[in-house]
Amino acid sequence: MSAGAPLVSLNDGAGARIQEGVSALAGYGGIFQRNTRASGVIPQISVMLGPCAGGAAYSPALTDFVFMVRETSQMFITGPDVVKAVTGEEITQNGLGGADVHAETSGVAHFAYDDEETCIAEVRYLIGMLPSNNRENPPTVESDDPADRRGDILHDLVPADGNRPYDMHKVIEELVDDGDYLEIHERWARNIICAMARLDGRVVGIVASQPLALAGVLDIHSSEKAARFVQTCDAFNIPLVTLVDVPGFLPGVDQEHGGIIRHGAKLLYAYCNATVPRISLILRKAYGGAYIVMDSQSIGADLTYAWPTNEIAVMGAEGAANVIFRRQIADADDPEAMRSHMVKEYKAELMHPYYAAERGLVDDVIDPAETRAVLIASLAMLRRKHADLPSRKHGNQPT
């Protein structure tokens, strides 16, 4: 911490040594305290090269990134034997806390690889995207990819019909330098993408809706995933670019009972608290509270752009028309024809591409092909941004 150097911990241990009793536990406590004090000061990366059981697992959980190797590394608080004794469930070590479990189900691991060599190589790649500490900017490299390169293919990648899915990965590949990016938590909460990439040689963090998974809605896991990523980028001076195509929050009893309100608030809090340059781009739709949460201008985005296909509204036109014009529809001789007419009228008056721009809530409606150039120019303009948060010990963020 005093040298301002990143910390990489290589973990392979069975937990506290029982023969040492409380002394071993106190040793772990000292590690956890230092992990916490270093949080947001230097990047901390945990690489699991074997088992990490019991209290030892809390150290990786406190760090910024966790790498795991399939069939080699496991993480769990209580092992299979204890689980069987307490609950009667029988499970293997990998089934309980293997790399795939934590990369896909629990979200504990950010990366999972088949072998140690690939894992270590990717750790090196990640370090190359991060600053050494929170007082430095991420490393810049020379880019051969022209800053003003047009992306005409974007017109075809993103369907104008808001109900048709597409792969947001392809959009990101077209925008960033040489199509190269590092996705964080690739296999967990796939309805949102979090990635680090470069634009004109400078590192950016990208948060993007993924219409291929759950139509790109926000839910409990995706909100947590994006919130953590936004906080990490903000801690280490990495500008944020948010690509929005979100139909709202996922409805359902499970989501409400699981606390979607407080989990969604985590993402809202993270964006509102971030002081790095923030640019949002609405590709197609942005409905309801999810529009606000995905770094809208009203919560502090520095610049907000939209494509001509954008629809920003409280809800989709069909649902809105059914609510607003329900009396006219019910009284009509042909309710379906009246409903169709009212949907078209609502779209024409309240959901046209320039509605938000006319009210100053979108800074510009841009040609999709010019998106890369616009983002790079905007980031250059914001490079010297400086923002101070109110004096306080710390915020009380949602948990």
C-alpha positions as CSV (number, residue, x, y, z in Angstrom):
1,M,0.0,0.0,0.0
2,S,2.8,2.5,0.8
3,A,4.5,1.7,-2.5
4,G,1.2,2.0,-4.4
5,A,1.7,-1.4,-6.0
6,P,-1.1,-3.9,-7.0
7,L,-1.4,-7.0,-4.9
8,V,-1.7,-10.5,-6.5
9,S,-2.4,-13.3,-4.1
10,L,-1.9,-16.9,-5.1
11,N,-4.2,-19.1,-3.0
12,D,-3.7,-22.8,-2.3
13,G,-4.6,-23.8,1.3
14,A,-7.0,-25.9,3.4
15,G,-7.9,-23.1,5.8
16,A,-7.0,-22.5,9.4
17,R,-4.6,-25.0,11.1
18,I,-6.8,-26.6,13.8
19,Q,-3.8,-27.3,16.1
20,E,-3.1,-23.5,16.4
21,G,-6.6,-22.7,17.5
22,V,-7.5,-19.1,17.9
23,S,-4.1,-17.9,16.8
24,A,-4.7,-19.1,13.3
25,L,-8.1,-17.3,13.3
26,A,-6.4,-14.1,14.5
27,G,-3.9,-14.4,11.6
28,Y,-6.8,-14.5,9.1
29,G,-8.3,-11.5,10.8
30,G,-5.2,-9.5,10.2
31,I,-5.3,-10.4,6.5
32,F,-8.9,-9.4,6.2
33,Q,-8.3,-6.0,7.9
34,R,-5.5,-5.2,5.4
35,N,-7.6,-6.3,2.5
36,T,-10.2,-3.9,3.6
37,R,-7.8,-1.0,4.2
38,A,-6.3,-1.6,0.7
39,S,-9.7,-1.7,-1.0
40,G,-9.9,1.1,-3.5
41,V,-6.3,2.1,-2.9
42,I,-4.5,-0.6,-4.9
43,P,-5.9,-3.2,-7.2
44,Q,-6.2,-6.6,-5.4
45,I,-6.4,-9.8,-7.4
46,S,-6.9,-13.2,-6.0
47,V,-5.8,-16.3,-8.0
48,M,-7.2,-19.6,-6.8
49,L,-4.6,-22.3,-7.6
50,G,-6.0,-24.9,-5.2
51,P,-8.5,-25.1,-2.4
52,C,-9.5,-22.1,-0.3
53,A,-11.6,-23.3,2.6
54,G,-13.2,-21.9,5.7
55,G,-12.4,-18.4,6.8
56,A,-9.6,-18.2,4.3
57,A,-12.2,-17.7,1.6
58,Y,-13.1,-14.2,2.9
59,S,-9.8,-12.7,1.8
60,P,-10.5,-13.3,-1.9
61,A,-14.1,-12.2,-1.4
62,L,-12.7,-8.8,-0.2
63,T,-10.5,-8.3,-3.2
64,D,-11.4,-6.7,-6.6
65,F,-11.1,-9.7,-8.9
66,V,-11.1,-13.5,-8.3
67,F,-9.6,-16.0,-10.8
68,M,-10.2,-19.7,-10.6
69,V,-8.9,-22.9,-12.4
70,R,-11.3,-25.7,-13.2
71,E,-10.8,-29.0,-11.4
72,T,-8.0,-27.4,-9.4
73,S,-9.5,-24.7,-7.2
74,Q,-12.4,-24.7,-4.9
75,M,-13.8,-22.1,-2.5
76,F,-16.3,-22.8,0.3
77,I,-16.9,-21.9,3.9
78,T,-17.9,-25.4,5.0
79,G,-16.7,-28.5,3.0
80,P,-18.7,-31.4,1.7
81,D,-18.2,-33.5,4.9
82,V,-19.6,-30.8,7.1
83,V,-22.5,-30.1,4.7
84,K,-23.4,-33.8,4.7
85,A,-23.3,-34.0,8.5
86,V,-25.4,-30.9,9.0
87,T,-27.9,-31.1,6.1
88,G,-27.6,-34.6,4.8
89,E,-26.7,-33.3,1.3
90,E,-24.0,-35.2,-0.5
91,I,-21.9,-33.2,-2.9
92,T,-18.3,-33.1,-4.3
93,Q,-15.8,-30.3,-3.7
94,N,-16.2,-29.0,-7.3
95,G,-19.9,-29.3,-7.1
96,L,-20.0,-27.3,-3.9
97,G,-17.4,-24.6,-4.7
98,G,-15.6,-25.3,-8.0
99,A,-14.7,-22.7,-10.6
100,D,-17.8,-23.2,-12.7
101,V,-20.1,-22.9,-9.7
102,H,-18.6,-19.6,-8.6
103,A,-18.3,-18.3,-12.2
104,E,-21.9,-19.1,-13.2
105,T,-24.1,-19.5,-10.1
106,S,-22.7,-17.6,-7.0
107,G,-20.8,-14.8,-8.8
108,V,-17.9,-15.2,-6.4
109,A,-15.4,-15.8,-9.3
110,H,-14.9,-13.2,-12.0
111,F,-12.9,-15.5,-14.3
112,A,-12.6,-19.3,-14.7
113,Y,-10.1,-21.0,-16.9
114,D,-9.2,-24.6,-17.9
115,D,-5.5,-24.4,-16.9
116,E,-3.1,-22.4,-14.7
117,E,-1.1,-21.1,-17.6
118,T,-4.1,-19.4,-19.3
119,C,-5.2,-18.1,-15.9
120,I,-1.9,-16.4,-15.1
121,A,-1.7,-15.0,-18.6
122,E,-5.2,-13.4,-18.2
123,V,-4.1,-12.0,-14.8
124,R,-1.2,-10.3,-16.6
125,Y,-3.6,-8.9,-19.2
126,L,-5.9,-7.5,-16.5
127,I,-3.1,-5.8,-14.7
128,G,-2.2,-4.1,-18.0
129,M,-5.6,-2.5,-17.9
130,L,-5.4,-1.2,-14.3
131,P,-3.5,1.6,-12.7
132,S,-1.0,0.7,-10.0
133,N,-3.1,2.6,-7.4
134,N,-5.9,5.1,-7.0
135,R,-3.7,8.1,-7.6
136,E,-2.7,7.1,-11.1
137,N,-4.6,6.8,-14.3
138,P,-4.8,3.5,-16.2
139,P,-1.9,2.8,-18.7
140,T,-2.4,4.2,-22.1
141,V,-1.1,2.5,-25.3
142,E,-0.7,3.7,-28.9
143,S,-3.6,2.5,-31.0
144,D,-3.5,1.8,-34.7
145,D,-7.3,1.8,-34.8
146,P,-8.4,5.2,-36.2
147,A,-10.3,7.3,-33.7
148,D,-12.7,8.4,-36.5
149,R,-13.3,4.9,-37.9
150,R,-16.9,4.6,-39.0
151,G,-19.0,1.7,-37.9
152,D,-21.6,1.4,-40.7
153,I,-22.2,-2.2,-39.7
154,L,-23.9,-1.0,-36.6
155,H,-26.9,-0.1,-38.7
156,D,-27.4,-3.8,-39.4
157,L,-26.2,-5.2,-36.0
158,V,-29.0,-3.6,-34.0
159,P,-32.5,-4.2,-35.4
160,A,-34.9,-1.2,-35.3
161,D,-37.6,-3.5,-33.9
162,G,-37.3,-3.3,-30.2
163,N,-38.6,-6.8,-29.8
164,R,-35.9,-8.4,-31.8
165,P,-32.8,-9.6,-29.9
166,Y,-29.2,-9.1,-30.9
167,D,-25.8,-9.7,-29.4
168,M,-24.4,-6.6,-27.6
169,H,-20.9,-8.2,-27.7
170,K,-20.8,-7.5,-31.4
171,V,-21.6,-3.8,-30.8
172,I,-18.8,-3.5,-28.3
173,E,-16.4,-5.2,-30.7
174,E,-17.2,-2.7,-33.3
175,L,-16.7,0.3,-31.0
176,V,-13.5,-0.5,-29.1
177,D,-9.9,-0.6,-30.3
178,D,-9.3,-3.6,-32.5
179,G,-12.4,-5.3,-31.2
180,D,-10.5,-6.3,-28.1
181,Y,-12.0,-6.3,-24.6
182,L,-11.9,-8.2,-21.3
183,E,-15.3,-9.2,-20.0
184,I,-15.8,-9.4,-16.2
185,H,-18.1,-12.0,-14.8
186,E,-18.8,-13.2,-18.3
187,R,-20.9,-16.2,-17.2
188,W,-22.8,-14.7,-14.3
189,A,-25.9,-12.5,-14.8
190,R,-25.5,-12.6,-18.5
191,N,-28.3,-10.0,-19.1
192,I,-25.7,-7.3,-18.5
193,I,-22.2,-7.1,-19.8
194,C,-19.3,-5.5,-17.8
195,A,-16.0,-5.2,-19.7
196,M,-12.8,-3.3,-19.8
197,A,-11.6,-2.1,-23.2
198,R,-9.7,0.7,-24.9
199,L,-10.9,3.7,-26.9
200,D,-8.1,5.4,-28.7
201,G,-5.6,3.6,-26.5
202,R,-7.2,4.7,-23.2
203,V,-9.0,2.3,-20.8
204,V,-12.7,2.5,-20.3
205,G,-15.2,0.4,-18.4
206,I,-18.3,-0.6,-20.4
207,V,-21.6,-1.5,-18.8
208,A,-24.1,-2.8,-21.4
209,S,-27.5,-4.3,-21.6
210,Q,-27.5,-7.7,-23.3
211,P,-30.8,-8.3,-25.2
212,L,-29.9,-11.9,-25.9
213,A,-30.3,-12.8,-22.2
214,L,-33.7,-12.1,-20.5
215,A,-34.2,-9.4,-23.2
216,G,-31.6,-7.3,-21.3
217,V,-33.8,-6.6,-18.3
218,L,-32.2,-5.7,-15.0
219,D,-32.7,-8.2,-12.1
220,I,-31.1,-8.9,-8.7
221,H,-27.9,-10.5,-10.0
222,S,-27.3,-8.1,-12.9
223,S,-27.8,-5.1,-10.6
224,E,-25.2,-6.4,-8.2
225,K,-22.7,-7.3,-10.9
226,A,-22.9,-3.9,-12.6
227,A,-22.8,-2.0,-9.3
228,R,-19.6,-3.7,-8.2
229,F,-18.0,-3.1,-11.6
230,V,-19.0,0.6,-11.5
231,Q,-17.5,1.0,-8.0
232,T,-14.3,-0.7,-9.2
233,C,-13.9,1.6,-12.2
234,D,-14.6,4.7,-10.1
235,A,-12.1,3.6,-7.5
236,F,-9.3,3.3,-10.1
237,N,-10.0,6.3,-12.3
238,I,-11.5,4.3,-15.2
239,P,-14.1,6.3,-17.2
240,L,-17.5,4.6,-17.7
241,V,-19.4,4.1,-21.0
242,T,-23.0,2.7,-20.6
243,L,-24.8,1.2,-23.5
244,V,-28.5,1.1,-22.8
245,D,-31.2,-1.1,-24.3
246,V,-33.2,-2.0,-21.3
247,P,-37.0,-2.8,-21.1
248,G,-37.1,-2.4,-17.3
249,F,-36.6,-4.4,-14.2
250,L,-37.6,-8.1,-14.2
251,P,-41.1,-8.5,-12.7
252,G,-42.0,-11.5,-10.5
253,V,-42.6,-12.6,-7.0
254,D,-39.2,-14.1,-6.7
255,Q,-37.5,-10.8,-7.6
256,E,-39.6,-8.8,-5.3
257,H,-39.2,-11.2,-2.4
258,G,-35.5,-11.4,-3.1
259,G,-35.1,-7.7,-2.6
260,I,-34.9,-6.3,-6.2
261,I,-35.6,-2.8,-4.7
262,R,-32.5,-2.8,-2.5
263,H,-30.4,-4.7,-5.1
264,G,-31.4,-2.3,-7.9
265,A,-30.6,0.5,-5.5
266,K,-27.0,-0.7,-5.4
267,L,-26.5,0.1,-9.0
268,L,-28.2,3.4,-8.6
269,Y,-26.0,4.2,-5.7
270,A,-22.8,3.2,-7.5
271,Y,-23.5,5.4,-10.5
272,C,-24.6,8.4,-8.3
273,N,-21.5,8.1,-6.3
274,A,-19.1,7.8,-9.2
275,T,-16.9,10.8,-10.1
276,V,-15.1,9.5,-13.1
277,P,-16.2,10.6,-16.6
278,R,-19.5,9.0,-17.4
279,I,-21.1,8.7,-20.9
280,S,-24.3,6.9,-21.6
281,L,-25.7,5.9,-25.0
282,I,-29.3,4.7,-25.6
283,L,-29.3,2.3,-28.5
284,R,-33.0,1.4,-28.6
285,K,-35.3,1.3,-25.6
286,A,-34.9,2.6,-22.1
287,Y,-38.1,2.2,-20.0
288,G,-39.1,3.0,-16.5
289,G,-36.8,2.9,-13.4
290,A,-34.2,0.9,-15.4
291,Y,-33.7,3.9,-17.7
292,I,-32.9,6.1,-14.6
293,V,-30.6,3.5,-13.0
294,M,-28.6,2.9,-16.2
295,D,-26.7,6.2,-15.8
296,S,-29.2,8.6,-17.1
297,Q,-28.5,12.3,-17.2
298,S,-30.6,12.9,-14.1
299,I,-28.3,10.8,-11.9
300,G,-25.2,12.5,-13.1
301,A,-24.1,11.2,-16.5
302,D,-21.8,13.8,-18.0
303,L,-22.9,13.2,-21.5
304,T,-25.9,11.3,-22.8
305,Y,-26.3,10.3,-26.4
306,A,-29.0,8.3,-28.3
307,W,-29.4,6.6,-31.6
308,P,-32.3,7.6,-33.9
309,T,-34.0,4.3,-32.9
310,N,-34.2,5.3,-29.2
311,E,-37.4,5.0,-27.2
312,I,-37.3,6.6,-23.7
313,A,-40.5,6.2,-21.7
314,V,-42.1,5.1,-18.5
315,M,-43.2,1.9,-20.2
316,G,-43.7,0.5,-23.7
317,A,-46.3,2.1,-26.0
318,E,-48.7,-0.9,-25.8
319,G,-48.8,-0.9,-22.0
320,A,-49.0,2.9,-21.7
321,A,-51.8,3.1,-24.2
322,N,-53.8,0.4,-22.3
323,V,-53.5,2.5,-19.2
324,I,-53.9,6.0,-20.5
325,F,-56.7,5.4,-23.0
326,R,-58.4,2.4,-21.4
327,R,-61.8,4.3,-21.3
328,Q,-61.7,5.2,-25.0
329,I,-60.7,1.7,-25.9
330,A,-63.4,0.1,-23.8
331,D,-66.1,2.5,-25.3
332,A,-65.0,2.0,-28.9
333,D,-67.0,0.0,-31.4
334,D,-63.8,-1.8,-32.4
335,P,-61.6,-1.9,-29.3
336,E,-58.6,-3.5,-31.1
337,A,-58.6,-0.9,-33.8
338,M,-58.9,1.9,-31.2
339,R,-56.0,0.4,-29.2
340,S,-53.8,0.2,-32.3
341,H,-54.6,3.8,-33.1
342,M,-53.8,5.0,-29.6
343,V,-50.5,3.1,-29.5
344,K,-49.5,4.8,-32.8
345,E,-50.6,8.2,-31.4
346,Y,-48.7,7.6,-28.1
347,K,-45.5,6.7,-30.0
348,A,-45.8,9.7,-32.3
349,E,-46.3,12.2,-29.5
350,L,-44.2,10.9,-26.6
351,M,-41.8,8.2,-27.9
352,H,-40.2,9.7,-31.0
353,P,-36.4,9.8,-31.1
354,Y,-36.1,13.5,-30.3
355,Y,-38.6,13.8,-27.5
356,A,-35.9,13.5,-24.7
357,A,-33.4,15.6,-26.7
358,E,-36.0,18.4,-27.0
359,R,-36.2,18.4,-23.2
360,G,-32.4,18.4,-22.6
361,L,-32.3,14.9,-21.3
362,V,-30.3,13.7,-24.2
363,D,-27.4,15.8,-25.4
364,D,-27.5,14.6,-29.0
365,V,-29.1,12.1,-31.3
366,I,-26.2,10.6,-33.3
367,D,-25.6,8.5,-36.3
368,P,-24.7,5.0,-35.1
369,A,-21.8,4.8,-37.5
370,E,-20.2,7.8,-35.8
371,T,-20.5,6.3,-32.3
372,R,-16.9,5.4,-31.8
373,A,-15.7,8.9,-32.9
374,V,-18.3,10.6,-30.7
375,L,-17.3,8.5,-27.6
376,I,-13.6,9.2,-28.1
377,A,-14.0,12.9,-28.6
378,S,-16.3,13.1,-25.5
379,L,-13.9,11.2,-23.3
380,A,-11.1,13.5,-24.4
381,M,-13.3,16.5,-23.4
382,L,-13.9,14.9,-20.0
383,R,-10.3,13.9,-19.4
384,R,-9.7,16.6,-16.8
385,K,-13.0,16.3,-15.1
386,H,-12.8,16.8,-11.3
387,A,-15.7,16.2,-8.9
388,D,-15.7,16.2,-5.1
389,L,-18.2,14.2,-3.0
390,P,-19.6,15.8,0.2
391,S,-17.4,15.5,3.3
392,R,-18.4,12.3,5.1
393,K,-16.9,9.3,6.8
394,H,-18.5,7.1,4.2
395,G,-21.9,6.6,2.5
396,N,-24.5,4.1,3.8
397,Q,-25.0,2.1,0.6
398,P,-27.7,-0.4,0.1
399,T,-26.7,-4.0,1.0
